[in-house]
Amino acid sequence: MQLIKVDPRALKENPDRMRQTKSTPQADALLLATIKAVGIVQPPVITPETGGGNGYVINAGHRRVKQAIAAGLEEIDVLVDEAANDNGAMRSMVENIAREALNPVDQWRAIERLVALGWTEEAIGVALALPVRQIKKLRLLANVLPAMLDHMAKGDMPNEQQLRTIAAASLDEQKEVWKKHKPSKADPQVSWWSVAQALQKTRMHARHASFGDDLAQAYGIQWVEDLFAPADEDSRYTTDVEAFLGAQQEWMANNLPKKGIIAETTNCGEVKLPAKAERVYGKPAKSDCTAMYLDRDGRVQTVHYRMPAAKKPKGQTGTGSDNAPDAVGEVSKPRPDVTRKGAEMIGDYRTDALREALGRAPIEDDALMALLILAFAGQNVSVMTGSGGTYYGHSRLAKNAAALFDADGNLSFDMDTLRVAARTMLVNVFSCRENATNSGIVARIAGAVVGADTFLPNMGTEEFLSCLSRPALEASCKETPVLPRQRVKDTRAALVEHFKEGHFVHPTALFAPDGVKLSQWLSSSETTADADEAEEDAAGMRDGPSDEETEAFREAAE
């Protein structure tokens, strides 16, 4: 490389130069003023003309040469270099980036130019200190319709999301959409939102697929990598929605559990369960059924439900709810803090927590006996009465007592066996579910005694918080840094995000019953017991111990 003086007017422009977009008038004016004041600080780089000519071609410094001519300079210093194998493409690009950031469109085109000259993506990434993924992204954007690129080079750029959608479409699709949305003299701005909307296609992501490569191959699914997605996630997708959903359906059919069904969804994306089915929000029992369905993103989702028990034969009657609310015939009433669905979820949560507490939490023997008495006071308990012979019960309750007998039929047990049998009986009897199995207020008392509140799950979820009214939702913000938003759904979303790693239990889900309701239950239970005793005495059917016998039992226990 040597330094010589030449007439700038004798230099020839390189038709394959890197910067094709015209610079702004302000930038040219600033460069001209600098040249007039101090001259050209960095000499342009030229190379001997090839193909038979004897002149020089500008390799780097077209703007400096142009403004030197505008400044009226007769001669300028230049550096003469030998032509590179790629016609100086990489050197020109690096120099332009170092001096002034290339227009994005020029940068995209420059990457394609380097690839055409034999540069690999890895080599370009090393030379420009860019990740290979970024090079791949730039190459994808270089395949945007040339007419669109020319317009983008003028400064009217879409945002990244719109650019992603446009670049993912084929050139034929881009051409058709561009005909409808290209700028005009009356409206020089392009509605890139409309362009992207017209080219938008539904994507089904590989990370949502439950099926493997075998089904993907069988359905002809070709995964495409989304180069704009974060590099640390599986960004593969397909626009063949029908094939994706077909593979998901076949996977569900092949992996359907026993007592399972493939369910449909509503227009809102909710699962359609069989008629009269009751969804289980807590831990499913072995007797519960399973429904698998596809959500709006094509993901396989699983829910559990149970069907109602078969109707009892004629001649048998069931126990009604002792504490069902009276019908007051209100024409309208305000929305409750917790909807019916929310109450059902709370009932499931309470039941699971109570059962876990009864099985694991420390319980003193005297408390255990008290709980056993409470269990038989539950409104969901079924028994065989001694006098009338009326059957209300379930045979599975007997197995808990059978564990206390030996092989000869004698009652023989140790305290550990007794405790296990008592806990198992309590687990089978107590329930807080919002259906016919509800034990009523006695299950709430039992939960408070054994500390079942600590076993309640995190209720700070979208599913449960959507069941709260606005006042109840805003009240849940107390003692948290979350402030109520103008829109309920924004407040709910903020609470879900806050409790994602925390633990939230709504006050209405706690086991301790309301003092007024407890007093009413105690009063009504005493009144009902007295009335029943009077009727039994009058009919001569009294089975329970007399007052004298009860007092004797108490003394014996002491």
SEMAR-471021 format. One record per residue (C-alpha): x, y, z; residue in three letters. Coordinates in pm, whole numbers, padded with zeros to 5 digits, always signed. Each point is the difference from the previous one (the first is absolute). Layout:
residues N
XYZALA;...
***
This chain:
residues 558
+00000+00000+00000MET;+00142+00340-00104GLN;-00103+00362+00042LEU;-00035+00213-00318ILE;-00168+00321-00109LYS;-00270-00013-00269VAL;-00268+00221-00147ASP;-00323-00109+00172PRO;-00188+00054-00328ARG;+00206-00278-00164ALA;-00110-00265+00247LEU;-00276-00238-00101LYS;-00282-00106+00231GLU;-00029-00365+00095ASN;-00339-00127-00125PRO;+00015-00272+00263ASP;+00055+00233+00293ARG;-00132-00081+00347MET;-00201+00314+00082ARG;-00273+00030-00261GLN;-00246+00210+00196THR;+00060+00370-00043LYS;+00125+00185+00305SER;-00200+00285+00144THR;+00061+00360-00121PRO;+00098+00096+00354GLN;+00273-00267+00012ALA;+00134+00108-00342ASP;+00004+00366+00105ALA;+00192-00085+00318LEU;+00258-00202-00194LEU;+00042+00280-00258LEU;+00058+00257+00274ALA;+00260-00226+00162THR;+00188-00050-00328ILE;+00004+00375-00067LYS;+00131+00067+00349ALA;+00266-00268+00050VAL;+00001-00208-00317GLY;-00044-00376-00022ILE;+00133-00153+00321VAL;-00025-00366-00107GLN;+00098-00058-00366PRO;-00247-00203-00208PRO;+00110-00348-00107VAL;+00017-00073-00373ILE;+00093-00306-00203THR;+00128-00035-00357PRO;-00274-00048-00253GLU;-00032-00357-00129THR;-00125-00128-00333GLY;+00238+00198-00223GLY;-00037+00348+00143GLY;+00292+00207+00131ASN;-00188+00222+00244GLY;-00084-00034+00366TYR;-00325-00109+00168VAL;-00112+00134+00337ILE;-00009-00283+00250ASN;-00077+00201+00313ALA;-00075+00372+00032GLY;-00260+00084-00267HIS;-00149+00279+00214ARG;+00345+00150+00072ARG;+00086+00006-00373VAL;-00337+00151-00089LYS;+00026+00276+00260GLN;+00365+00068-00094ALA;-00119+00072-00356ILE;-00277+00223+00143ALA;+00265+00185+00205ALA;+00201+00068-00320GLY;+00313-00195+00098LEU;+00235-00065-00294GLU;+00181-00292+00165GLU;-00057-00225+00298ILE;+00205-00267+00175ASP;-00114-00357-00059VAL;+00119-00346+00104LEU;+00053-00244-00288VAL;-00067-00360+00097ASP;-00022-00326-00186GLU;-00347-00131-00073ALA;-00115-00273+00244ALA;-00148-00332-00109ASN;-00347+00117+00104ASP;+00053+00339-00169ASN;+00052+00149+00347GLY;-00356-00082+00111ALA;+00083-00090+00359MET;+00254+00281+00039ARG;-00249+00251-00136SER;-00273-00120+00230MET;+00219+00012+00312VAL;+00122+00348-00084GLU;-00350+00132-00064ASN;-00131-00145+00322ILE;+00288+00154+00193ALA;-00053+00346-00150ARG;-00380+00018+00000GLU;-00258-00269+00061ALA;-00124-00147-00322LEU;-00363+00040-00091ASN;-00172-00325+00109PRO;-00094-00080-00357VAL;+00360+00047-00114ASP;+00117-00224+00283GLN;-00241-00275-00106TRP;+00113+00028-00362ARG;+00365+00005+00105ALA;-00038-00333+00179ILE;-00148-00156-00315GLU;+00278+00151-00209ARG;+00265-00155+00225LEU;-00168-00340-00016VAL;-00013+00020-00379ALA;+00374+00072+00000LEU;+00071-00320+00194GLY;-00009+00115+00362TRP;-00159-00244+00245THR;-00243+00115+00269GLU;+00248-00103+00270GLU;+00281+00200-00163ALA;-00220+00308-00037ILE;-00101-00028+00364GLY;+00366-00016+00111VAL;+00102+00293-00221ALA;-00288+00223+00113LEU;-00006-00123+00364ALA;-00362-00109-00041LEU;-00165-00329+00104PRO;-00069-00243-00283VAL;-00369+00015+00098ARG;+00002+00374-00071GLN;+00159-00063-00340ILE;-00274-00254-00078LYS;-00260+00255+00106LYS;+00150+00266-00226LEU;+00006-00244-00289ARG;-00367-00073+00054LEU;-00082+00371-00009LEU;+00201+00039-00319ALA;-00264-00217-00170ASN;-00267+00265+00048VAL;-00155+00118-00326LEU;+00248+00243-00165PRO;-00272+00263-00045ALA;-00069-00012+00373MET;+00374+00022+00077LEU;+00037+00308-00219ASP;-00281+00170+00188HIS;+00141-00106+00339MET;+00337+00150-00100ALA;-00170+00341-00012LYS;-00059-00019+00375GLY;-00354-00137+00012ASP;+00069-00317+00200MET;-00245-00251+00150PRO;+00050-00112+00357ASN;+00177-00327+00075GLU;-00319-00203+00041GLN;-00135+00122-00334GLN;+00338-00053-00165LEU;+00007-00354+00135ARG;-00340-00078-00154THR;+00091+00153-00336ILE;+00335-00179-00026ALA;-00159-00336+00079ALA;-00237+00025-00299ALA;+00090-00106-00353SER;+00094+00257-00262LEU;-00316-00076-00199ASP;-00215+00067+00305GLU;+00191+00320+00074GLN;-00044+00117-00360LYS;-00378-00046+00010GLU;-00034+00184+00330VAL;+00236+00280-00109TRP;-00223+00073-00300LYS;-00284+00089+00236LYS;+00199+00188+00264HIS;+00291+00166-00183LYS;+00036+00376+00057PRO;-00136+00265-00233SER;+00068+00368-00047LYS;-00310+00082+00200ALA;+00100-00236+00281ASP;+00379-00060+00002PRO;-00011-00187+00332GLN;-00055-00377-00004VAL;-00239-00163+00245SER;+00240-00272+00104TRP;-00260-00132+00244TRP;-00234-00071-00293SER;+00282-00162-00198VAL;+00098-00223+00291ALA;-00364-00083+00075GLN;-00056-00113-00358ALA;+00308-00225+00016LEU;-00069-00132+00351GLN;-00034-00377+00031LYS;-00095-00206+00302THR;+00306-00166+00151ARG;+00003-00323+00195MET;+00314-00024+00213HIS;+00208-00312+00046ALA;+00030+00068+00373ARG;-00378-00047+00027HIS;+00007-00336-00179ALA;-00051-00314+00207SER;+00075-00227-00297PHE;+00350-00102-00103GLY;+00200-00007-00321ASP;-00173-00317-00123ASP;-00345+00162-00013LEU;+00148+00324-00134ALA;+00151-00193-00288GLN;-00319-00200-00056ALA;-00205+00321-00029TYR;+00262+00175-00216GLY;+00070+00275+00252ILE;+00306+00211-00087GLN;+00124+00213+00288TRP;+00122+00352-00078VAL;+00222+00186+00246GLU;-00110+00345+00110ASP;+00327+00190-00007LEU;-00157+00298+00179PHE;-00093-00200+00310ALA;+00231-00014+00305PRO;+00295-00228-00063ALA;-00051-00203+00319ASP;-00344-00138-00091GLU;-00129-00246-00257ASP;-00127+00239-00268SER;-00093-00257-00264ARG;-00347+00031-00150TYR;-00218-00110-00288THR;-00283+00173-00184THR;-00159-00334-00094ASP;-00264+00027+00271VAL;-00208-00293-00123GLU;+00296-00241+00008ALA;+00109+00123+00345PHE;-00346-00044+00153LEU;-00036-00341-00166GLY;+00326-00119+00155ALA;-00110+00133+00341GLN;-00333-00180-00030GLN;+00171-00330-00087GLU;+00239+00042+00295TRP;-00294+00052+00236MET;-00175-00308-00139ALA;+00316-00207+00055ASN;+00059+00132+00353ASN;-00356+00021+00129LEU;-00013-00127+00360PRO;-00253-00244+00133LYS;-00339+00168+00050LYS;+00118+00280-00227GLY;-00164+00184-00290ILE;+00108+00247-00268ILE;-00216+00307+00053ALA;-00088+00293-00223GLU;+00020+00368+00094THR;-00236+00294-00016THR;+00055+00313-00208ASN;+00162+00153+00307CYS;+00250-00286+00029GLY;-00170-00163+00302GLU;-00016-00379+00013VAL;-00339-00166-00059LYS;-00054-00270+00263LEU;-00274-00264-00019PRO;-00347+00093+00119ALA;-00032+00018+00381LYS;+00377-00039+00040ALA;+00155+00185+00294GLU;+00352+00133-00057ARG;+00260-00084+00265VAL;+00236+00289+00081TYR;+00189-00175+00278GLY;+00178-00335+00004LYS;-00192-00257-00207PRO;-00111-00325+00160ALA;+00050-00338-00163LYS;-00368-00012-00090SER;+00011+00336-00183ASP;+00006+00026-00379CYS;+00247+00182-00225THR;-00071+00227-00295ALA;+00273+00100-00247MET;-00049+00289-00242TYR;+00190+00250-00216LEU;+00010+00364+00107ASP;+00020+00299-00234ARG;+00377-00041-00041ASP;-00038-00365-00095GLY;+00143-00124+00332ARG;-00131-00318+00160VAL;-00176+00083+00327GLN;-00137-00241+00259THR;-00284+00052+00249VAL;-00171-00237+00240HIS;-00368-00036+00072TYR;-00241-00230+00176ARG;-00346-00115-00095MET;-00292+00009+00248PRO;-00083-00318+00191ALA;-00279-00220-00130ALA;-00346+00075+00132LYS;-00110-00205+00297LYS;-00274-00261-00048PRO;-00354+00087+00089LYS;-00084-00040+00364GLY;+00330+00152+00117GLN;+00040+00360+00103THR;+00313+00208+00029GLY;+00104+00249+00260THR;-00059+00361-00084GLY;+00219+00294+00083SER;-00052+00112+00359ASP;+00142+00343-00060ASN;-00109+00080-00357ALA;-00088+00370-00038PRO;-00363+00097-00005ASP;-00144+00123-00329ALA;-00090+00363+00052VAL;-00127+00066-00350GLY;+00216+00303-00076GLU;-00063+00151-00342VAL;+00361+00114-00032SER;+00301+00004+00224LYS;+00356+00129-00035PRO;+00267-00231-00131ARG;+00155-00190+00291PRO;+00368+00040+00083ASP;+00060-00357-00118VAL;-00203-00160-00280THR;-00151-00345+00013ARG;+00295-00139-00192LYS;+00236+00169+00245GLY;-00191-00152+00292ALA;+00031-00343-00162GLU;+00374+00050-00044MET;+00031+00107+00364ILE;-00193-00311+00101GLY;+00242-00221-00194ASP;+00302+00183+00143TYR;-00134-00028+00353ARG;-00076-00372-00036THR;+00348-00081-00133ASP;+00168+00211+00267ALA;-00216-00147+00277LEU;+00074-00355-00110ARG;+00370+00067-00023GLU;+00000+00162+00343ALA;-00196-00288+00150LEU;+00249-00243-00146GLY;+00318+00185+00090ARG;-00046+00273+00259ALA;+00065-00080+00369PRO;-00331-00069+00180ILE;-00033-00074+00368GLU;-00204-00305+00098ASP;-00273+00204+00165ASP;-00029+00222-00309ALA;-00009-00311-00217LEU;-00297-00137+00194MET;-00178+00335-00022ALA;+00054+00008-00375LEU;-00136-00349-00037LEU;-00318+00109+00181ILE;-00022+00306-00225LEU;+00043-00219-00308ALA;-00316-00196+00081PHE;-00186+00330+00045ALA;+00072+00094-00363GLY;-00296+00044-00231GLN;+00163-00227-00258ASN;+00032-00298+00237VAL;-00207-00307-00084SER;-00080-00262+00266VAL;-00213-00304+00064MET;-00244+00088+00277THR;-00047-00259+00269GLY;-00374+00038+00046SER;-00155+00065-00338GLY;+00243-00206-00209GLY;+00019+00276-00260THR;+00317-00011-00207TYR;+00172+00326-00087TYR;+00363-00102+00009GLY;+00295-00105-00210HIS;+00172-00328+00065SER;+00350+00140-00033ARG;-00026+00165+00341LEU;-00005-00345+00161ALA;+00352-00088-00116LYS;+00146+00265+00229ASN;-00151-00165+00304ALA;+00089-00349-00126ALA;+00369+00084+00040ALA;-00050-00001+00377LEU;-00102-00370+00009PHE;+00225-00306+00009ASP;-00035-00323-00200ALA;-00238-00148+00258ASP;-00234+00294-00014GLY;+00110+00149+00327ASN;+00054+00373+00043LEU;+00375+00018+00039SER;+00217+00295-00089PHE;+00283+00218+00119ASP;-00007+00377+00019MET;+00184+00040-00332ASP;-00260-00213-00179THR;-00278+00193+00170LEU;+00148+00333-00107ARG;+00038-00113-00363VAL;-00356-00134-00007ALA;-00136+00321+00153ALA;+00189+00223-00244ARG;-00114-00210-00296THR;-00361+00017+00118MET;+00024+00378+00032LEU;+00152+00032-00347VAL;-00285-00205-00149ASN;-00274+00189+00184VAL;+00091+00369+00007PHE;-00066+00206-00314SER;-00032+00370-00081CYS;-00103-00044-00364ARG;-00293+00203-00128GLU;-00220-00302-00067ASN;-00196-00267+00186ALA;+00316-00128+00173THR;+00050+00327+00192ASN;+00039-00073+00372SER;-00110+00349+00083GLY;+00140+00218+00274ILE;+00147-00296+00192VAL;+00262-00052-00275ALA;+00096+00368+00034ARG;+00047-00047+00374ILE;+00210-00311-00058ALA;+00224+00187-00245GLY;+00055+00278+00252ALA;+00087-00253+00272VAL;+00269-00183-00202VAL;+00138+00314-00166GLY;-00107-00093-00354ALA;+00038+00366-00107ASP;+00372-00061-00042THR;-00073-00274-00255PHE;-00214+00220-00227LEU;+00162+00054-00344PRO;+00101+00330-00154ASN;-00324+00163-00115MET;+00172+00295-00168GLY;-00073-00146-00344THR;-00186+00139-00299GLU;-00260-00276+00029GLU;-00096+00078+00360PHE;+00047+00379+00001LEU;-00238+00025-00297SER;-00271-00121+00243CYS;+00039+00306+00224LEU;-00202+00321-00024SER;+00177+00333-00042ARG;-00023+00091+00374PRO;+00125-00344+00103ALA;+00281+00014-00257LEU;+00111+00346+00112GLU;-00019-00112+00363ALA;+00246-00278-00089SER;+00255+00270-00093CYS;+00039+00095+00365LYS;+00333-00088+00158GLU;+00149-00030-00352THR;+00182+00256-00217PRO;-00270-00043-00266VAL;-00225+00302-00049LEU;-00354-00034-00142PRO;-00015+00080-00372ARG;-00272+00175-00194GLN;-00095-00326-00170ARG;-00081-00310+00204VAL;+00196-00230-00232LYS;+00313+00214+00043ASP;-00030-00022+00379THR;-00049-00375-00027ARG;+00302-00041-00230ALA;+00219+00199+00241ALA;-00109-00217+00293LEU;+00065-00320-00197VAL;+00351+00123-00081GLU;+00060+00100+00363HIS;-00114-00333+00144PHE;+00173-00210-00266LYS;+00280-00081+00242GLU;-00198+00069+00317GLY;-00300-00146+00178HIS;-00344+00162+00015PHE;-00307-00130+00180VAL;-00324+00193-00024HIS;-00146+00077+00345PRO;-00331-00167-00091THR;+00187-00328-00058ALA;+00129-00021+00357LEU;-00153-00278+00208PHE;-00097+00189+00315ALA;-00382+00040-00025PRO;-00185+00322+00063ASP;-00089+00036+00369GLY;-00362+00091-00072VAL;-00051-00300-00229LYS;+00165-00227+00256LEU;-00233+00127+00273SER;-00300-00049-00227GLN;+00111-00354-00080TRP;+00053-00085+00365LEU;-00340+00144+00093SER;-00180-00174-00286SER;+00176-00330+00073SER;-00107+00013+00367GLU;-00356+00089-00095THR;-00020-00276-00258THR;+00150-00253+00241ALA;-00252+00091+00271ASP;-00290-00028-00244ALA;+00120-00337-00127ASP;+00038-00131+00356GLU;-00352+00112+00085ALA;-00140-00174-00306GLU;+00195-00317+00076GLU;-00117+00003+00363ASP;-00360+00044-00111ALA;+00029-00285-00249ALA;+00196-00224+00233GLY;+00287-00027-00251MET;+00281+00165+00189ARG;+00333-00170-00077ASP;+00245+00245+00159GLY;+00111-00004+00360PRO;-00204+00176+00263SER;+00128+00298+00192ASP;+00093-00224+00290GLU;+00190-00236-00229GLU;+00183+00289-00161THR;+00111+00128+00337GLU;+00123-00348+00091ALA;+00204-00017-00319PHE;+00158+00333+00080ARG;+00100-00111+00346GLU;+00147-00324-00137ALA;+00204+00193-00253ALA;+00145+00217+00272GLU;
***
